Amino acid sequence: MPKQTLQLLNDQFTIHSFAYNDEIPSQVLRAPIFFIGKTFEELSIVCPSDITVDSLEHEAGWMALEVLGPLAFSLTGIMSQISGVLADAGISIFAISTFDTDYILVKEEVVTKAVEALRKNDYKVVTS
């Protein structure tokens, strides 16, 4: 299987933690890109860092690499292979999947190292 192409997004992201029963802040819903995950115990929101929300905890400084898709559900091992390359380079990730594709978030201070590791392993990484 040929290696995927990833695109480094320009936005910096913040990962927020909320109580599971908190309302989703309206400014998040107006953002051009955001990700929401909810379980029985928590609500997590990833949104551009220029959006200010009152969360229980947050961690700023994440950059996103989008696996350009759409990716068929029958494809296997994409996230495993990419996360393996980054793990071998000592880079921690925060992974998000949508219906069409995957996003790998890495801290801003290691984004250059992440791009270099991916390119060294024959992934194409484009910048906006």
Stockholm file with secondary structure:
# STOCKHOLM 1.0

chainA/1-128         MPKQTLQLLNDQFTIHSFAYNDEIPSQVLRAPIFFIGKTFEELSIVCPSDITVDSLEHEAGWMALEVLGPLAFSLTGIMSQISGVLADAGISIFAISTFDTDYILVKEEVVTKAVEALRKNDYKVVTS
#=GR chainA/1-128 SS CCCCEEEEEEEEEEEEEEETTCCCCHHHHTSSSCEEEECSSEEEEEEETTSCCCCSEEEEEEEEEEECSCCCTTCCSHHHHHHHHHHHTTCCCEEEECSSCEEEEEEGGGHHHHHHHHHHTTCEEEEC
#=GC SS_cons         CCCCEEEEEEEEEEEEEEETTCCCCHHHHTSSSCEEEECSSEEEEEEETTSCCCCSEEEEEEEEEEECSCCCTTCCSHHHHHHHHHHHTTCCCEEEECSSCEEEEEEGGGHHHHHHHHHHTTCEEEEC
//
